[in-house]
Amino acid sequence: MKKLTAMLMAGIMTLGLVGCGSSATTETQPEAAPKETQAAAQTETKTDAAQTDAAQAEEASGMDALIAAAKEEGSLTVYGSCEEAYLSAACQKFEQLYGIKVDYQRLSTGEVYTKIQEENGNPSGDVWFGGTTDPYNEATAAGLLEPYEAINAGNLISDTYRDKDGNWYGIYKGILGFMVNREELDRLGLEVPQDWSDLTKPEYEGLIGVSNPSTAGTAKLIINTMVQMMGHDEAMEYFKQLDKNVYQYTKSGSGPSKMVGPGECVIAVGFLHDGITQILAGYDNIELVIPASGTSYEIGATAIFKGAKHPNAAKLWIEYALSPECVDIAKENESYQFLVISNGTQPQEAIDFGLDPDNVIDYDFEDAKENTAKYVEDFFQAVTNGSADSADASRFLTE
């Protein structure tokens, strides 16, 4: 294992020169506005300011009432599908801010979805935190999430990062790509794969790690991405060919990224911020690859479970998750995703690695919401000639 020795950073500085000139001709001065017009404008400005102040006061009052009601409930249970370090830090911060006891458990998005399906409106948890939105959309379609119009939703940089009915809200954005072990590829005399089609080359047989769509939202996103980029039938044929080279399908979406540095797999497919975490942990043999023909992205989300036992504490969690108090501590806890709220601070680490959060395809979330379950079923039909139940347990991990 090699320790990260240095990161080269380069900045581009642009100097702008503004020219000033004078004219020999005398300019005609604009006439002063009538006093009546000036007075009307001043009145309108005062009215706008008063309305803004009133709206802010109403929001503050609403937040105060919510905090009081949440404290009265006294506790909250969080199921987190982000990485353990960030989940733990976010829950501890919430406790510190509001004095509300938080119990939490780290589960993959597929596990959370299965759990709330089985509990059917009587959930053992209150909120879901982190993990890609494809399973959140499945839960929305199944009526398993509680809509809530969050006050802090105004912090979102775009309506892209929320469910239109308030079933879930985005908190971060992650880019899908490859993480490769350069040392192992050099040892094997192989080139670094540059695009999705490269992963099906026979020389990569047994070298690739991907996550299991039965348990990981990351894998569902990969399936949806290929369907949207290639078309359904071509995507399923692609997965047949890719499967020949896959060493293992991990339970968690971040699982493959953790296998690359030590050489348990040579090529991992997943979110590039997970690769950054491994590089900064000391694995400087990892290289990040953004597929040449394009890639998609996740929206890491948060939501309230329908039937939550602590509804006010759950709503307060949503407000907290859409604030800098929550999202700014991600980068301090091994999570380097791009943030999607306007008052958050973007992680410099992701920028330094050259990742561009906008260099992605126009992902069709509605198609994913309607068809993810069908596409996953078709995936297993393609790669196992049957369902997930007939998949080889030594390759498709669920524990």
C-alpha atoms as a printed R data frame, in Angstrom:
    type eleno elety resid chain resno       x       y       z
1   ATOM     1    CA   MET     A     1   0.000   0.000   0.000
2   ATOM     2    CA   LYS     A     2   1.398   3.346  -0.952
3   ATOM     3    CA   LYS     A     3   0.682   6.581   0.775
4   ATOM     4    CA   LEU     A     4  -0.435   9.593  -1.161
5   ATOM     5    CA   THR     A     5   2.589  11.817  -1.564
6   ATOM     6    CA   ALA     A     6   1.352  14.890  -3.338
7   ATOM     7    CA   MET     A     7  -1.466  16.422  -5.331
8   ATOM     8    CA   LEU     A     8  -0.546  18.875  -8.064
9   ATOM     9    CA   MET     A     9  -2.817  21.857  -8.223
10  ATOM    10    CA   ALA     A    10  -2.907  24.483 -10.908
11  ATOM    11    CA   GLY     A    11  -4.895  27.697 -11.004
12  ATOM    12    CA   ILE     A    12  -5.752  29.837 -13.970
13  ATOM    13    CA   MET     A    13  -5.859  33.569 -13.365
14  ATOM    14    CA   THR     A    14  -7.594  35.829 -15.814
15  ATOM    15    CA   LEU     A    15  -6.756  39.505 -15.886
16  ATOM    16    CA   GLY     A    16  -9.414  41.756 -17.322
17  ATOM    17    CA   LEU     A    17  -8.558  45.276 -18.511
18  ATOM    18    CA   VAL     A    18 -11.317  47.840 -18.674
19  ATOM    19    CA   GLY     A    19 -10.691  50.911 -20.822
20  ATOM    20    CA   CYS     A    20 -12.018  54.383 -19.947
21  ATOM    21    CA   GLY     A    21 -12.325  57.296 -22.352
22  ATOM    22    CA   SER     A    22 -13.686  60.848 -22.437
23  ATOM    23    CA   SER     A    23 -15.656  62.743 -25.023
24  ATOM    24    CA   ALA     A    24 -15.237  66.373 -26.066
25  ATOM    25    CA   THR     A    25 -18.958  66.751 -26.575
26  ATOM    26    CA   THR     A    26 -21.235  67.793 -23.753
27  ATOM    27    CA   GLU     A    27 -23.604  64.992 -22.669
28  ATOM    28    CA   THR     A    28 -27.225  65.824 -22.051
29  ATOM    29    CA   GLN     A    29 -28.082  65.151 -18.425
30  ATOM    30    CA   PRO     A    30 -31.255  63.127 -17.840
31  ATOM    31    CA   GLU     A    31 -34.139  65.035 -16.407
32  ATOM    32    CA   ALA     A    32 -34.982  64.365 -12.780
33  ATOM    33    CA   ALA     A    33 -38.008  62.152 -12.269
34  ATOM    34    CA   PRO     A    34 -41.127  63.903 -11.007
35  ATOM    35    CA   LYS     A    35 -41.447  63.963  -7.217
36  ATOM    36    CA   GLU     A    36 -44.625  61.886  -7.450
37  ATOM    37    CA   THR     A    37 -42.749  59.112  -9.344
38  ATOM    38    CA   GLN     A    38 -39.896  59.175  -6.855
39  ATOM    39    CA   ALA     A    39 -42.316  58.894  -3.947
40  ATOM    40    CA   ALA     A    40 -44.147  55.987  -5.588
41  ATOM    41    CA   ALA     A    41 -40.868  54.152  -6.171
42  ATOM    42    CA   GLN     A    42 -39.802  54.680  -2.571
43  ATOM    43    CA   THR     A    43 -43.167  53.403  -1.337
44  ATOM    44    CA   GLU     A    44 -42.875  50.291  -3.553
45  ATOM    45    CA   THR     A    45 -39.361  49.591  -2.249
46  ATOM    46    CA   LYS     A    46 -40.540  49.908   1.341
47  ATOM    47    CA   THR     A    47 -43.481  47.608   0.625
48  ATOM    48    CA   ASP     A    48 -41.190  44.940  -0.930
49  ATOM    49    CA   ALA     A    49 -38.833  45.160   2.052
50  ATOM    50    CA   ALA     A    50 -41.739  44.865   4.472
51  ATOM    51    CA   GLN     A    51 -43.067  41.815   2.625
52  ATOM    52    CA   THR     A    52 -39.625  40.190   2.698
53  ATOM    53    CA   ASP     A    53 -39.258  40.892   6.410
54  ATOM    54    CA   ALA     A    54 -42.728  39.474   7.058
55  ATOM    55    CA   ALA     A    55 -41.948  36.302   5.072
56  ATOM    56    CA   GLN     A    56 -38.676  35.831   6.947
57  ATOM    57    CA   ALA     A    57 -40.430  36.372  10.259
58  ATOM    58    CA   GLU     A    58 -43.084  33.818   9.309
59  ATOM    59    CA   GLU     A    59 -40.410  31.286   8.341
60  ATOM    60    CA   ALA     A    60 -38.535  31.883  11.604
61  ATOM    61    CA   SER     A    61 -41.741  31.482  13.566
62  ATOM    62    CA   GLY     A    62 -42.568  28.274  11.699
63  ATOM    63    CA   MET     A    63 -39.079  26.897  12.331
64  ATOM    64    CA   ASP     A    64 -39.266  27.779  16.028
65  ATOM    65    CA   ALA     A    65 -42.586  25.954  16.333
66  ATOM    66    CA   LEU     A    66 -41.180  22.928  14.490
67  ATOM    67    CA   ILE     A    67 -38.113  22.806  16.748
68  ATOM    68    CA   ALA     A    68 -40.295  22.960  19.843
69  ATOM    69    CA   ALA     A    69 -42.553  20.151  18.568
70  ATOM    70    CA   ALA     A    70 -39.547  18.023  17.585
71  ATOM    71    CA   LYS     A    71 -37.958  18.459  21.009
72  ATOM    72    CA   GLU     A    72 -41.227  17.417  22.576
73  ATOM    73    CA   GLU     A    73 -40.997  14.112  20.669
74  ATOM    74    CA   GLY     A    74 -37.449  13.759  21.933
75  ATOM    75    CA   SER     A    75 -35.954  11.173  19.596
76  ATOM    76    CA   LEU     A    76 -35.390  10.231  15.952
77  ATOM    77    CA   THR     A    77 -34.347   7.081  14.071
78  ATOM    78    CA   VAL     A    78 -32.290   7.521  10.893
79  ATOM    79    CA   TYR     A    79 -31.551   4.919   8.236
80  ATOM    80    CA   GLY     A    80 -28.485   6.138   6.363
81  ATOM    81    CA   SER     A    81 -27.289   5.023   2.940
82  ATOM    82    CA   CYS     A    82 -24.334   7.395   2.735
83  ATOM    83    CA   GLU     A    83 -20.955   6.338   4.120
84  ATOM    84    CA   GLU     A    84 -20.766   5.467   7.817
85  ATOM    85    CA   ALA     A    85 -18.424   8.318   8.787
86  ATOM    86    CA   TYR     A    86 -20.696  11.004   7.330
87  ATOM    87    CA   LEU     A    87 -23.856   9.370   8.693
88  ATOM    88    CA   SER     A    88 -22.420   9.248  12.201
89  ATOM    89    CA   ALA     A    89 -21.180  12.848  12.072
90  ATOM    90    CA   ALA     A    90 -24.495  14.170  10.720
91  ATOM    91    CA   CYS     A    91 -26.487  12.405  13.443
92  ATOM    92    CA   GLN     A    92 -24.176  13.613  16.196
93  ATOM    93    CA   LYS     A    93 -24.408  17.199  14.902
94  ATOM    94    CA   PHE     A    94 -28.224  17.042  14.909
95  ATOM    95    CA   GLU     A    95 -28.165  15.869  18.527
96  ATOM    96    CA   GLN     A    96 -25.831  18.731  19.475
97  ATOM    97    CA   LEU     A    97 -27.960  21.349  17.740
98  ATOM    98    CA   TYR     A    98 -31.377  20.295  19.032
99  ATOM    99    CA   GLY     A    99 -30.866  18.005  22.011
100 ATOM   100    CA   ILE     A   100 -32.873  15.259  20.296
101 ATOM   101    CA   LYS     A   101 -31.593  11.695  20.727
102 ATOM   102    CA   VAL     A   102 -30.734  10.074  17.400
103 ATOM   103    CA   ASP     A   103 -30.478   6.340  16.740
104 ATOM   104    CA   TYR     A   104 -29.063   5.432  13.340
105 ATOM   105    CA   GLN     A   105 -28.213   2.434  11.211
106 ATOM   106    CA   ARG     A   106 -26.193   2.258   8.010
107 ATOM   107    CA   LEU     A   107 -28.056   0.283   5.305
108 ATOM   108    CA   SER     A   108 -27.725   0.218   1.522
109 ATOM   109    CA   THR     A   109 -30.555   1.894  -0.390
110 ATOM   110    CA   GLY     A   110 -31.871  -1.478  -1.527
111 ATOM   111    CA   GLU     A   111 -31.987  -2.696   2.057
112 ATOM   112    CA   VAL     A   112 -33.872   0.402   3.204
113 ATOM   113    CA   TYR     A   113 -36.385   0.078   0.378
114 ATOM   114    CA   THR     A   114 -36.985  -3.598   1.144
115 ATOM   115    CA   LYS     A   115 -37.330  -2.846   4.865
116 ATOM   116    CA   ILE     A   116 -39.947  -0.109   4.481
117 ATOM   117    CA   GLN     A   117 -41.812  -2.220   1.927
118 ATOM   118    CA   GLU     A   118 -42.090  -5.034   4.459
119 ATOM   119    CA   GLU     A   119 -43.096  -2.632   7.246
120 ATOM   120    CA   ASN     A   120 -45.817  -1.223   4.950
121 ATOM   121    CA   GLY     A   121 -46.635   2.149   6.518
122 ATOM   122    CA   ASN     A   122 -45.528   1.214  10.046
123 ATOM   123    CA   PRO     A   123 -41.787   1.927   9.783
124 ATOM   124    CA   SER     A   124 -39.250   1.277  12.511
125 ATOM   125    CA   GLY     A   125 -37.324   4.320  11.268
126 ATOM   126    CA   ASP     A   126 -38.314   7.938  10.746
127 ATOM   127    CA   VAL     A   127 -36.064   9.273   7.981
128 ATOM   128    CA   TRP     A   128 -33.814   8.112   5.164
129 ATOM   129    CA   PHE     A   129 -30.506   9.909   4.649
130 ATOM   130    CA   GLY     A   130 -28.145   9.595   1.687
131 ATOM   131    CA   GLY     A   131 -27.950   7.179  -1.200
132 ATOM   132    CA   THR     A   132 -28.987   7.619  -4.806
133 ATOM   133    CA   THR     A   133 -32.551   8.607  -5.671
134 ATOM   134    CA   ASP     A   134 -33.602   5.707  -7.890
135 ATOM   135    CA   PRO     A   135 -34.724   3.661  -4.824
136 ATOM   136    CA   TYR     A   136 -36.268   6.840  -3.339
137 ATOM   137    CA   ASN     A   137 -38.317   7.173  -6.523
138 ATOM   138    CA   GLU     A   138 -39.377   3.547  -6.264
139 ATOM   139    CA   ALA     A   139 -40.472   4.222  -2.677
140 ATOM   140    CA   THR     A   140 -42.337   7.340  -3.837
141 ATOM   141    CA   ALA     A   141 -44.208   5.354  -6.482
142 ATOM   142    CA   ALA     A   142 -45.101   2.749  -3.846
143 ATOM   143    CA   GLY     A   143 -46.467   5.421  -1.476
144 ATOM   144    CA   LEU     A   144 -43.870   4.710   1.229
145 ATOM   145    CA   LEU     A   145 -42.604   8.276   1.728
146 ATOM   146    CA   GLU     A   146 -44.311  11.216   3.440
147 ATOM   147    CA   PRO     A   147 -44.485  14.468   1.419
148 ATOM   148    CA   TYR     A   148 -43.229  17.549   3.249
149 ATOM   149    CA   GLU     A   149 -42.771  21.070   1.869
150 ATOM   150    CA   ALA     A   150 -39.500  22.084   3.504
151 ATOM   151    CA   ILE     A   151 -38.724  25.692   4.379
152 ATOM   152    CA   ASN     A   152 -35.050  25.172   3.494
153 ATOM   153    CA   ALA     A   153 -35.940  23.792   0.055
154 ATOM   154    CA   GLY     A   154 -35.338  27.381  -1.053
155 ATOM   155    CA   ASN     A   155 -31.632  26.660  -0.590
156 ATOM   156    CA   LEU     A   156 -31.607  24.140  -3.465
157 ATOM   157    CA   ILE     A   157 -29.799  25.357  -6.595
158 ATOM   158    CA   SER     A   158 -32.467  23.850  -8.881
159 ATOM   159    CA   ASP     A   159 -35.816  22.053  -8.746
160 ATOM   160    CA   THR     A   160 -33.950  19.131 -10.358
161 ATOM   161    CA   TYR     A   161 -32.764  18.286  -6.871
162 ATOM   162    CA   ARG     A   162 -36.140  17.593  -5.310
163 ATOM   163    CA   ASP     A   163 -39.262  15.563  -5.843
164 ATOM   164    CA   LYS     A   164 -41.974  17.877  -7.142
165 ATOM   165    CA   ASP     A   165 -44.340  16.797  -4.342
166 ATOM   166    CA   GLY     A   166 -41.739  16.975  -1.580
167 ATOM   167    CA   ASN     A   167 -41.306  13.209  -1.158
168 ATOM   168    CA   TRP     A   168 -37.516  13.595  -1.165
169 ATOM   169    CA   TYR     A   169 -34.888  16.346  -1.336
170 ATOM   170    CA   GLY     A   170 -31.385  16.227  -2.764
171 ATOM   171    CA   ILE     A   171 -28.382  16.999  -0.590
172 ATOM   172    CA   TYR     A   172 -25.454  16.118  -2.876
173 ATOM   173    CA   LYS     A   173 -24.496  15.031  -6.393
174 ATOM   174    CA   GLY     A   174 -22.077  12.250  -7.356
175 ATOM   175    CA   ILE     A   175 -20.573  11.385 -10.756
176 ATOM   176    CA   LEU     A   176 -20.530   7.813 -12.077
177 ATOM   177    CA   GLY     A   177 -17.249   6.510 -13.483
178 ATOM   178    CA   PHE     A   178 -14.362   4.063 -13.151
179 ATOM   179    CA   MET     A   179 -11.637   3.708 -10.532
180 ATOM   180    CA   VAL     A   180  -8.628   1.687 -11.695
181 ATOM   181    CA   ASN     A   181  -5.511   0.289 -10.038
182 ATOM   182    CA   ARG     A   182  -2.759   1.607 -12.317
183 ATOM   183    CA   GLU     A   183  -0.061  -0.610 -10.792
184 ATOM   184    CA   GLU     A   184  -2.007  -3.787 -11.473
185 ATOM   185    CA   LEU     A   185  -2.880  -2.730 -15.021
186 ATOM   186    CA   ASP     A   186   0.803  -1.977 -15.672
187 ATOM   187    CA   ARG     A   187   1.804  -5.342 -14.222
188 ATOM   188    CA   LEU     A   188  -0.694  -7.082 -16.489
189 ATOM   189    CA   GLY     A   189   0.320  -4.988 -19.503
190 ATOM   190    CA   LEU     A   190  -3.181  -3.572 -19.937
191 ATOM   191    CA   GLU     A   191  -4.424  -0.110 -20.879
192 ATOM   192    CA   VAL     A   192  -6.658   2.000 -18.659
193 ATOM   193    CA   PRO     A   193 -10.272   1.632 -19.907
194 ATOM   194    CA   GLN     A   194 -11.601   4.948 -21.191
195 ATOM   195    CA   ASP     A   195 -15.240   4.176 -21.963
196 ATOM   196    CA   TRP     A   196 -18.126   1.875 -21.121
197 ATOM   197    CA   SER     A   197 -17.501  -0.306 -24.185
198 ATOM   198    CA   ASP     A   198 -13.910  -0.951 -23.084
199 ATOM   199    CA   LEU     A   199 -15.120  -2.803 -19.999
200 ATOM   200    CA   THR     A   200 -16.373  -5.701 -22.143
201 ATOM   201    CA   LYS     A   201 -12.937  -6.384 -23.693
202 ATOM   202    CA   PRO     A   202 -11.817  -9.974 -22.989
203 ATOM   203    CA   GLU     A   203  -8.505  -8.855 -21.469
204 ATOM   204    CA   TYR     A   204 -10.393  -7.509 -18.438
205 ATOM   205    CA   GLU     A   205 -11.926 -10.891 -17.572
206 ATOM   206    CA   GLY     A   206 -12.247 -11.302 -13.797
207 ATOM   207    CA   LEU     A   207 -10.866  -7.831 -13.066
208 ATOM   208    CA   ILE     A   208 -14.027  -5.714 -12.644
209 ATOM   209    CA   GLY     A   209 -16.059  -4.950  -9.534
210 ATOM   210    CA   VAL     A   210 -19.642  -3.630  -9.699
211 ATOM   211    CA   SER     A   211 -22.403  -3.444  -7.085
212 ATOM   212    CA   ASN     A   212 -25.457  -5.690  -6.819
213 ATOM   213    CA   PRO     A   213 -28.726  -4.106  -8.065
214 ATOM   214    CA   SER     A   214 -30.648  -6.207  -5.530
215 ATOM   215    CA   THR     A   215 -29.086  -4.190  -2.711
216 ATOM   216    CA   ALA     A   216 -27.365  -1.093  -4.111
217 ATOM   217    CA   GLY     A   217 -28.910   2.013  -5.621
218 ATOM   218    CA   THR     A   218 -25.595   2.645  -7.396
219 ATOM   219    CA   ALA     A   219 -26.117  -0.505  -9.468
220 ATOM   220    CA   LYS     A   220 -29.664   0.556 -10.325
221 ATOM   221    CA   LEU     A   221 -28.289   3.861 -11.561
222 ATOM   222    CA   ILE     A   222 -25.734   2.035 -13.729
223 ATOM   223    CA   ILE     A   223 -28.530  -0.042 -15.283
224 ATOM   224    CA   ASN     A   224 -30.714   3.017 -15.910
225 ATOM   225    CA   THR     A   225 -27.755   4.917 -17.343
226 ATOM   226    CA   MET     A   226 -26.940   2.226 -19.874
227 ATOM   227    CA   VAL     A   227 -30.614   1.917 -20.883
228 ATOM   228    CA   GLN     A   228 -30.827   5.676 -21.395
229 ATOM   229    CA   MET     A   229 -27.536   5.893 -23.298
230 ATOM   230    CA   MET     A   230 -27.844   2.719 -25.410
231 ATOM   231    CA   GLY     A   231 -31.502   1.747 -25.498
232 ATOM   232    CA   HIS     A   232 -33.046  -1.148 -23.572
233 ATOM   233    CA   ASP     A   233 -32.128  -4.160 -25.711
234 ATOM   234    CA   GLU     A   234 -28.581  -3.015 -26.431
235 ATOM   235    CA   ALA     A   235 -28.060  -2.269 -22.734
236 ATOM   236    CA   MET     A   236 -29.120  -5.787 -21.738
237 ATOM   237    CA   GLU     A   237 -26.775  -7.275 -24.327
238 ATOM   238    CA   TYR     A   238 -24.048  -5.012 -22.932
239 ATOM   239    CA   PHE     A   239 -24.600  -6.372 -19.411
240 ATOM   240    CA   LYS     A   240 -24.329  -9.936 -20.716
241 ATOM   241    CA   GLN     A   241 -20.889  -9.131 -22.095
242 ATOM   242    CA   LEU     A   242 -19.833  -7.099 -19.056
243 ATOM   243    CA   ASP     A   243 -20.840  -9.923 -16.714
244 ATOM   244    CA   LYS     A   244 -18.130 -12.119 -18.249
245 ATOM   245    CA   ASN     A   245 -15.527  -9.732 -16.825
246 ATOM   246    CA   VAL     A   246 -17.111  -9.039 -13.418
247 ATOM   247    CA   TYR     A   247 -15.274 -10.597 -10.500
248 ATOM   248    CA   GLN     A   248 -17.904  -9.656  -7.926
249 ATOM   249    CA   TYR     A   249 -21.142  -7.697  -7.427
250 ATOM   250    CA   THR     A   250 -20.854  -6.102  -3.970
251 ATOM   251    CA   LYS     A   251 -23.691  -5.419  -1.548
252 ATOM   252    CA   SER     A   252 -22.882  -1.702  -1.264
253 ATOM   253    CA   GLY     A   253 -22.404   0.790  -4.062
254 ATOM   254    CA   SER     A   254 -19.103   1.958  -2.566
255 ATOM   255    CA   GLY     A   255 -17.881  -1.616  -2.124
256 ATOM   256    CA   PRO     A   256 -15.932  -1.858  -5.416
257 ATOM   257    CA   SER     A   257 -14.060   1.406  -4.729
258 ATOM   258    CA   LYS     A   258 -12.713  -0.090  -1.492
259 ATOM   259    CA   MET     A   259 -11.401  -3.151  -3.360
260 ATOM   260    CA   VAL     A   260  -9.340  -1.299  -5.977
261 ATOM   261    CA   GLY     A   261  -6.474   0.102  -3.896
262 ATOM   262    CA   PRO     A   262  -5.563  -3.237  -2.269
263 ATOM   263    CA   GLY     A   263  -5.926  -4.988  -5.656
264 ATOM   264    CA   GLU     A   264  -8.936  -7.181  -4.787
265 ATOM   265    CA   CYS     A   265 -10.345  -5.925  -8.075
266 ATOM   266    CA   VAL     A   266  -8.483  -3.921 -10.688
267 ATOM   267    CA   ILE     A   267 -11.357  -1.854 -12.133
268 ATOM   268    CA   ALA     A   268 -14.306  -0.589 -10.087
269 ATOM   269    CA   VAL     A   269 -17.494   0.970 -11.428
270 ATOM   270    CA   GLY     A   270 -19.135   3.442  -9.065
271 ATOM   271    CA   PHE     A   271 -19.110   7.024  -7.848
272 ATOM   272    CA   LEU     A   272 -15.858   8.880  -8.297
273 ATOM   273    CA   HIS     A   273 -16.097  10.641  -4.934
274 ATOM   274    CA   ASP     A   274 -15.688   7.184  -3.351
275 ATOM   275    CA   GLY     A   275 -12.441   6.893  -5.304
276 ATOM   276    CA   ILE     A   276 -11.291  10.254  -3.938
277 ATOM   277    CA   THR     A   277 -11.909   8.952  -0.416
278 ATOM   278    CA   GLN     A   278  -9.656   5.966  -1.102
279 ATOM   279    CA   ILE     A   279  -6.923   8.071  -2.711
280 ATOM   280    CA   LEU     A   280  -6.852  10.497   0.203
281 ATOM   281    CA   ALA     A   281  -6.724   7.513   2.563
282 ATOM   282    CA   GLY     A   282  -3.377   6.606   0.997
283 ATOM   283    CA   TYR     A   283  -4.092   4.574  -2.142
284 ATOM   284    CA   ASP     A   284  -2.264   6.728  -4.677
285 ATOM   285    CA   ASN     A   285  -2.275   3.799  -7.131
286 ATOM   286    CA   ILE     A   286  -5.916   4.623  -8.017
287 ATOM   287    CA   GLU     A   287  -6.799   6.610 -11.140
288 ATOM   288    CA   LEU     A   288 -10.233   8.136 -11.758
289 ATOM   289    CA   VAL     A   289 -11.824   7.817 -15.219
290 ATOM   290    CA   ILE     A   290 -14.857   9.686 -16.557
291 ATOM   291    CA   PRO     A   291 -16.236   7.579 -19.468
292 ATOM   292    CA   ALA     A   292 -15.515   9.262 -22.808
293 ATOM   293    CA   SER     A   293 -18.986   8.794 -24.321
294 ATOM   294    CA   GLY     A   294 -20.707  10.283 -21.286
295 ATOM   295    CA   THR     A   295 -21.924   9.353 -17.863
296 ATOM   296    CA   SER     A   296 -24.720  10.094 -15.429
297 ATOM   297    CA   TYR     A   297 -24.972  11.164 -11.828
298 ATOM   298    CA   GLU     A   298 -26.713  10.402  -8.580
299 ATOM   299    CA   ILE     A   299 -28.654  12.790  -6.430
300 ATOM   300    CA   GLY     A   300 -28.044  11.770  -2.841
301 ATOM   301    CA   ALA     A   301 -31.330  12.385  -1.063
302 ATOM   302    CA   THR     A   302 -33.194  12.490   2.222
303 ATOM   303    CA   ALA     A   303 -36.854  11.710   2.977
304 ATOM   304    CA   ILE     A   304 -39.454  10.992   5.657
305 ATOM   305    CA   PHE     A   305 -41.010   7.530   5.911
306 ATOM   306    CA   LYS     A   306 -44.806   7.417   5.771
307 ATOM   307    CA   GLY     A   307 -46.098   6.593   9.232
308 ATOM   308    CA   ALA     A   308 -42.954   7.880  10.985
309 ATOM   309    CA   LYS     A   309 -43.306   7.700  14.789
310 ATOM   310    CA   HIS     A   310 -41.596  11.080  15.263
311 ATOM   311    CA   PRO     A   311 -43.042  13.216  12.440
312 ATOM   312    CA   ASN     A   312 -41.911  16.608  13.734
313 ATOM   313    CA   ALA     A   313 -38.373  15.452  14.479
314 ATOM   314    CA   ALA     A   314 -38.367  13.941  10.980
315 ATOM   315    CA   LYS     A   315 -39.399  17.266   9.410
316 ATOM   316    CA   LEU     A   316 -36.717  19.039  11.423
317 ATOM   317    CA   TRP     A   317 -34.184  16.535  10.087
318 ATOM   318    CA   ILE     A   318 -35.154  17.475   6.513
319 ATOM   319    CA   GLU     A   319 -34.634  21.170   7.315
320 ATOM   320    CA   TYR     A   320 -31.279  20.338   8.895
321 ATOM   321    CA   ALA     A   321 -30.209  18.181   5.922
322 ATOM   322    CA   LEU     A   322 -30.866  21.139   3.596
323 ATOM   323    CA   SER     A   323 -28.589  23.435   5.615
324 ATOM   324    CA   PRO     A   324 -24.822  24.078   5.677
325 ATOM   325    CA   GLU     A   325 -24.719  22.713   9.236
326 ATOM   326    CA   CYS     A   326 -25.296  19.263   7.769
327 ATOM   327    CA   VAL     A   327 -23.833  19.228   4.260
328 ATOM   328    CA   ASP     A   328 -20.619  21.130   5.018
329 ATOM   329    CA   ILE     A   329 -19.428  18.407   7.379
330 ATOM   330    CA   ALA     A   330 -19.504  15.760   4.596
331 ATOM   331    CA   LYS     A   331 -16.021  16.615   3.317
332 ATOM   332    CA   GLU     A   332 -14.689  16.452   6.882
333 ATOM   333    CA   ASN     A   333 -15.988  12.874   7.091
334 ATOM   334    CA   GLU     A   334 -14.700  11.069   3.995
335 ATOM   335    CA   SER     A   335 -17.471  12.223   1.635
336 ATOM   336    CA   TYR     A   336 -16.483  14.462  -1.279
337 ATOM   337    CA   GLN     A   337 -19.695  14.745  -3.293
338 ATOM   338    CA   PHE     A   338 -20.720  18.038  -4.873
339 ATOM   339    CA   LEU     A   339 -23.335  19.905  -2.848
340 ATOM   340    CA   VAL     A   340 -26.677  21.019  -4.318
341 ATOM   341    CA   ILE     A   341 -27.632  23.778  -1.895
342 ATOM   342    CA   SER     A   342 -26.634  27.348  -2.668
343 ATOM   343    CA   ASN     A   343 -25.290  28.197   0.792
344 ATOM   344    CA   GLY     A   344 -23.101  25.097   1.138
345 ATOM   345    CA   THR     A   345 -19.318  25.058   0.539
346 ATOM   346    CA   GLN     A   346 -18.222  22.820  -2.335
347 ATOM   347    CA   PRO     A   347 -15.481  20.299  -1.457
348 ATOM   348    CA   GLN     A   348 -12.215  21.568  -2.921
349 ATOM   349    CA   GLU     A   349 -10.975  17.971  -3.113
350 ATOM   350    CA   ALA     A   350 -13.477  17.060  -5.855
351 ATOM   351    CA   ILE     A   351 -12.601  20.203  -7.790
352 ATOM   352    CA   ASP     A   352  -8.866  19.481  -7.493
353 ATOM   353    CA   PHE     A   353  -9.363  16.059  -9.066
354 ATOM   354    CA   GLY     A   354 -10.905  17.733 -12.126
355 ATOM   355    CA   LEU     A   355 -14.472  16.525 -11.641
356 ATOM   356    CA   ASP     A   356 -17.168  18.633 -13.281
357 ATOM   357    CA   PRO     A   357 -20.628  18.114 -11.751
358 ATOM   358    CA   ASP     A   358 -22.321  19.465 -14.883
359 ATOM   359    CA   ASN     A   359 -20.486  17.280 -17.435
360 ATOM   360    CA   VAL     A   360 -23.149  14.560 -17.356
361 ATOM   361    CA   ILE     A   361 -26.052  13.318 -19.463
362 ATOM   362    CA   ASP     A   362 -29.569  14.672 -19.040
363 ATOM   363    CA   TYR     A   363 -30.670  11.802 -16.818
364 ATOM   364    CA   ASP     A   364 -34.361  10.938 -17.118
365 ATOM   365    CA   PHE     A   365 -35.543  10.590 -13.517
366 ATOM   366    CA   GLU     A   366 -39.156  10.004 -14.563
367 ATOM   367    CA   ASP     A   367 -38.205   7.003 -16.671
368 ATOM   368    CA   ALA     A   368 -36.132   5.704 -13.756
369 ATOM   369    CA   LYS     A   369 -39.063   6.197 -11.372
370 ATOM   370    CA   GLU     A   370 -41.439   4.261 -13.613
371 ATOM   371    CA   ASN     A   371 -39.152   1.504 -14.874
372 ATOM   372    CA   THR     A   372 -36.248   0.801 -12.499
373 ATOM   373    CA   ALA     A   373 -37.853  -2.353 -11.058
374 ATOM   374    CA   LYS     A   374 -38.503  -3.697 -14.571
375 ATOM   375    CA   TYR     A   375 -34.977  -2.871 -15.771
376 ATOM   376    CA   VAL     A   376 -33.427  -4.623 -12.760
377 ATOM   377    CA   GLU     A   377 -35.572  -7.689 -13.464
378 ATOM   378    CA   ASP     A   378 -34.447  -7.604 -17.100
379 ATOM   379    CA   PHE     A   379 -30.811  -7.267 -15.984
380 ATOM   380    CA   PHE     A   380 -30.988 -10.461 -13.940
381 ATOM   381    CA   GLN     A   381 -32.787 -12.237 -16.771
382 ATOM   382    CA   ALA     A   382 -29.918 -11.213 -19.056
383 ATOM   383    CA   VAL     A   383 -26.976 -12.148 -16.816
384 ATOM   384    CA   THR     A   384 -28.392 -15.158 -14.907
385 ATOM   385    CA   ASN     A   385 -31.130 -16.442 -17.240
386 ATOM   386    CA   GLY     A   386 -33.534 -15.895 -14.368
387 ATOM   387    CA   SER     A   387 -34.206 -13.728 -11.319
388 ATOM   388    CA   ALA     A   388 -31.988 -12.323  -8.597
389 ATOM   389    CA   ASP     A   389 -32.853 -15.423  -6.557
390 ATOM   390    CA   SER     A   390 -31.004 -17.605  -9.053
391 ATOM   391    CA   ALA     A   391 -27.850 -15.452  -9.054
392 ATOM   392    CA   ASP     A   392 -24.599 -17.009  -7.868
393 ATOM   393    CA   ALA     A   393 -24.328 -15.974  -4.204
394 ATOM   394    CA   SER     A   394 -20.527 -16.060  -4.371
395 ATOM   395    CA   ARG     A   395 -20.608 -13.267  -6.953
396 ATOM   396    CA   PHE     A   396 -23.826 -11.380  -6.118
397 ATOM   397    CA   LEU     A   397 -23.260 -10.447  -2.485
398 ATOM   398    CA   THR     A   398 -26.141  -9.499  -0.190
399 ATOM   399    CA   GLU     A   399 -24.228  -9.489   3.122
